[in-house]
Amino acid sequence: MSLSPPSDIASSQPAAATDGHRNRRLGPDTVICHAGRDPSAHFGVVNPPVFHASTILFPTLAALDAKAEAKVRYGRRGTPTTFALEDAVSALEEAAGTVLTPSGANAISTTLLAHLDPGDHVLIADNVYGPCRHCGNDVLRRFGVEVEFYDPLVGSGIDRLIKPNTRLIWMEAPGSLTFEMTDITAIVAAARPRGIVTVVDNTWSGGVFFKPLTLGVDISVQAGTKYISGHSDLMLGTISCSETSYERVKGFAQRLGICVGPDDAYLAQRGLRTISVRMRQHHANALELANWLAKRPEVTRVMYPALQTDPGHELWKTHFTGASGLFGFVIRETDRQRLAAMVDGLRLFGMGSSWGGYESLLLPTDPRILRSATTWREPGQCMRVHVGLEDVSDLIDDLERGFERLGR
Ligand SMILES: *Cc1c(COP(=O)(O)O)cnc(C)c1O
């Protein structure tokens, strides 16, 4: 059985992907449809089959002795199901290789721990996803790593924060809850000559609208839980690496015994096939809702870099080719009871952690408690909205009634 993807879309050479006839590079949507799949290896079945496996049997002593060369050797080390997803995500992220982890939070901790030794200094953006901050404060510090948070708007000022022992810079753009854009190019320009590893949490773009590795970032991390899976029904993390960082991360993940279940890997690759059309619709729907919110008297601010009025709009345009369905907004100061009346009565927006599925979500947030290098001073109640694939007119109706209840 052949385990390799069709040669013209092999993830290890995304730059060389061609249609084989006119020597033209395949478009990104085509790559997402075909990368990591090899129907001819599985009786013509379109999707890679689900291999449930722990023990892999070796028929002879000679085969057992050559175990280290076998691509499939033990369930924890991967199966054709997980290899297919790794290859597909590598093609999406234009990465040399991808390591799968059981959650996005684990992709973060594994990437950090794979690179940082006692005495190292790490710079983490102040608007990162909460559990990334907690990993720095509660795990890395315990292991003697010097953890420093930086203003995500620092730009080339990052130079002044870099120390001789700085080993890694963590970025997230736009950041969780407040959606500031970070100047990734400026940070990479400061880090690269000094050999500092750069990482971007790329969950927001799903890897469709932003390819950090093409800007010289070493590693792009995603919560595959979100847009890659796209259906709110599994947990997954992806660590997509440049050639130079792949072996380190893969080896470290192996030492920690990290692996993912076959059913989740299968579902994630299934979700991935439609990610580009989903993302385009999320973008269109979110833009329409954001523009509507911006005109509401209850709303004092909308935080969505795709809006021309957003302070991060220019940076977003230089790095991204589109925007996802997730953004923030602030409503005028209100009491808990009125807020409850607004959100409890919503019919289409659900309330809960995570996002990236086909359905809309709305969540009150509090960015103040997740900052240390900067202070969140915006008065009013912060909200995070995930705009799903519903009809926007229905979403607007639902929110309009919510605002009526808020005002009562
Ligand atoms: C949700 C999220 C994660 C963590 O993913 P889980 O799969 O929930 O552990 C990481 N980064 C960002 C930006 C996220 O939104």
The ligand as an SDF file (V2000), in Angstrom:
LIG
                    3D

 15 15  0  0  0  0  0  0  0  0999 V2000
   -9.5160   27.5520   20.9970 C   0  0  0  0  0  0  0  0  0  0  0  0
   -8.1650   28.0970   20.7640 C   0  0  0  0  0  0  0  0  0  0  0  0
   -7.0410   27.3520   21.1050 C   0  0  0  0  0  0  0  0  0  0  0  0
   -7.1150   26.0580   21.8550 C   0  0  0  0  0  0  0  0  0  0  0  0
   -7.7390   25.0430   21.1830 O   0  0  0  0  0  0  0  0  0  0  0  0
   -8.4230   23.8120   21.9550 P   0  0  0  0  0  0  0  0  0  0  0  0
   -8.5410   22.8140   20.8680 O   0  0  0  0  0  0  0  0  0  0  0  0
   -9.7180   24.3220   22.4860 O   0  0  0  0  0  0  0  0  0  0  0  0
   -7.4990   23.3800   23.0380 O   0  0  0  0  0  0  0  0  0  0  0  0
   -5.7920   27.8870   20.7830 C   0  0  0  0  0  0  0  0  0  0  0  0
   -5.6780   29.0850   20.2100 N   0  0  0  0  0  0  0  0  0  0  0  0
   -6.7380   29.8350   19.8930 C   0  0  0  0  0  0  0  0  0  0  0  0
   -6.5300   31.1710   19.2690 C   0  0  0  0  0  0  0  0  0  0  0  0
   -8.0220   29.3690   20.1700 C   0  0  0  0  0  0  0  0  0  0  0  0
   -9.0710   30.1350   19.9010 O   0  0  0  0  0  0  0  0  0  0  0  0
  1  2  1  0
  2  3  1  0
  2 14  2  0
  3  4  1  0
  3 10  2  0
  4  5  1  0
  5  6  1  0
  6  7  2  0
  6  8  1  0
  6  9  1  0
 10 11  1  0
 11 12  2  0
 12 13  1  0
 12 14  1  0
 14 15  1  0
M  END
$$$$
